[in-house]
Amino acid sequence: MKNIIIRLIAPADNAALADIIRNALTEFKADKPGTVYFDDSTDHLYELFETGEGIYHVALINNEIAGGAGIYHTLGLDNDTCELVKMYLSPSARGKGLGKLLLQECINAANKAGYKKIYLETMPELIVAIPMYEKFGFTYLKKPMGNSGHNGCDIWMMKSI
């Protein structure tokens, strides 16, 4: 892919990222209670990650925001574990390897921050992402970890890094 930039989130990214996240959830019929669709932080991602509890990467194609993904030390997780959060791409950015680039950026950031494991929560409706997580070595868990507040998710996975 040409003209791809992956950078850290900026304040001006909030609205575009919230639109990408909510549009993707609507598209995959996953816009249900207990998901980030209804999470107030979805509209304030820069402020959420500015706290220092995580890192959020934004992907741009030809200088347009195409999606993003982050890691966050979710309340209730062990100190050596972070959560992969809010990984979404616009429809035009999918199928081009951008999700893999973002996921690898998140793994690298987690490793650099000293985390030993990455946890994630997802839903069966998000069928595109699940095989990618499997290919990256995420394995299934029987129950959720931590306190993400997203009880609408019923697939939980973990990867050691």
C-alpha positions in Angstrom: 0.0 0.0 0.0 1.2 3.4 -0.8 1.0 6.6 1.2 0.3 5.0 4.5 1.2 6.7 7.7 0.7 5.3 11.2 1.0 7.9 13.9 -0.2 8.6 17.5 -3.6 10.0 18.0 -4.1 13.8 17.9 -7.0 15.9 19.3 -8.4 16.6 15.9 -8.8 12.8 15.2 -11.7 12.3 17.6 -14.7 12.9 15.4 -13.4 10.9 12.4 -12.4 7.9 14.6 -15.8 7.9 16.4 -17.5 7.9 13.0 -15.3 5.0 11.7 -16.0 3.0 14.9 -19.7 3.5 15.0 -20.2 3.0 11.3 -18.3 -0.3 11.4 -20.4 -1.5 14.3 -23.5 -0.6 12.5 -22.3 -2.2 9.2 -21.6 -5.5 11.0 -24.9 -5.3 13.1 -22.9 -5.0 16.3 -24.2 -1.6 17.4 -25.7 -3.0 20.6 -25.6 -2.0 24.2 -22.5 -3.0 26.1 -20.2 -2.2 23.2 -18.0 0.8 22.4 -20.9 2.1 20.2 -22.5 3.5 23.3 -19.3 4.2 25.2 -18.8 7.9 25.8 -15.0 7.5 25.5 -15.5 6.7 21.8 -16.1 10.4 21.2 -13.0 11.4 23.3 -10.3 8.9 22.3 -7.5 11.5 22.4 -8.4 12.4 26.0 -8.7 8.8 27.0 -5.2 8.0 25.8 -3.7 11.2 27.0 -4.0 9.9 30.5 -1.0 7.7 29.9 -2.8 4.4 30.5 -2.4 3.5 26.9 -1.3 4.3 23.4 -3.6 4.8 20.3 -2.3 4.5 16.7 -4.1 6.2 13.9 -3.7 4.9 10.3 -3.9 7.4 7.4 -4.1 6.6 3.7 -3.3 9.5 1.5 -3.6 11.8 4.6 -7.1 10.6 5.4 -7.9 8.8 8.6 -8.6 5.2 7.7 -8.8 3.7 11.2 -7.0 3.0 14.4 -6.1 0.7 17.2 -4.7 1.0 20.7 -3.5 -0.7 23.8 -4.8 0.3 27.2 -4.2 -0.9 30.8 -7.8 -1.7 31.5 -9.0 -1.6 35.1 -8.8 -5.1 36.7 -6.1 -6.5 34.4 -2.9 -7.8 35.8 0.0 -5.3 35.7 1.7 -7.3 33.0 -1.4 -7.3 30.7 -2.9 -4.6 28.5 -6.0 -4.7 26.3 -6.2 -4.3 22.5 -8.9 -1.6 22.2 -10.9 0.1 19.6 -9.4 -1.5 16.5 -11.5 -0.4 13.5 -11.0 0.4 9.9 -13.1 2.3 7.4 -14.6 0.0 4.6 -12.2 1.3 2.0 -9.2 0.5 4.2 -10.1 -3.2 4.8 -8.5 -6.1 3.0 -5.2 -4.3 2.3 -3.2 -5.4 5.3 -3.7 -2.2 7.3 -5.3 -4.1 10.2 -2.2 -6.3 10.4 0.1 -3.2 10.4 -2.0 -1.6 13.2 -2.1 -4.8 15.2 1.7 -5.2 14.9 2.2 -1.6 16.0 0.1 -2.3 19.1 2.0 -5.5 19.9 5.3 -3.5 19.5 4.0 -0.7 21.8 2.9 -3.2 24.4 6.2 -5.0 24.3 8.1 -1.7 24.6 5.9 -0.6 27.5 6.8 -3.9 29.4 3.6 -5.8 29.0 3.8 -9.6 28.7 0.3 -10.3 27.5 -2.4 -8.6 25.4 -6.0 -9.3 26.0 -8.9 -8.5 23.7 -12.7 -8.6 23.6 -14.7 -8.9 20.5 -18.0 -10.2 19.0 -18.8 -12.9 16.5 -20.4 -10.1 14.3 -16.8 -8.8 13.7 -16.0 -11.8 11.5 -13.2 -10.0 9.6 -11.0 -9.4 12.6 -11.2 -12.8 14.4 -9.1 -14.8 11.9 -6.5 -12.1 12.0 -6.3 -12.3 15.8 -5.9 -16.1 15.5 -3.1 -15.7 12.9 -1.3 -13.4 15.3 -1.4 -16.1 18.0 -4.3 -14.9 20.1 -6.0 -17.9 21.8 -9.6 -18.1 23.2 -10.5 -17.6 26.8 -13.5 -19.0 28.6 -14.4 -15.8 30.3 -13.7 -12.1 30.3 -10.8 -10.5 32.2 -10.6 -7.0 33.8 -13.4 -4.5 33.8 -13.8 -3.0 30.3 -17.5 -2.3 30.8 -18.2 -3.9 27.5 -20.5 -6.8 28.4 -21.8 -6.9 24.9 -18.6 -8.8 23.8 -18.7 -12.5 24.2 -15.4 -13.5 22.6 -12.3 -13.1 24.8 -8.7 -13.8 23.6 -5.2 -13.5 24.9 -1.7 -13.4 23.4 1.7 -13.7 25.2 4.3 -11.3 23.8 
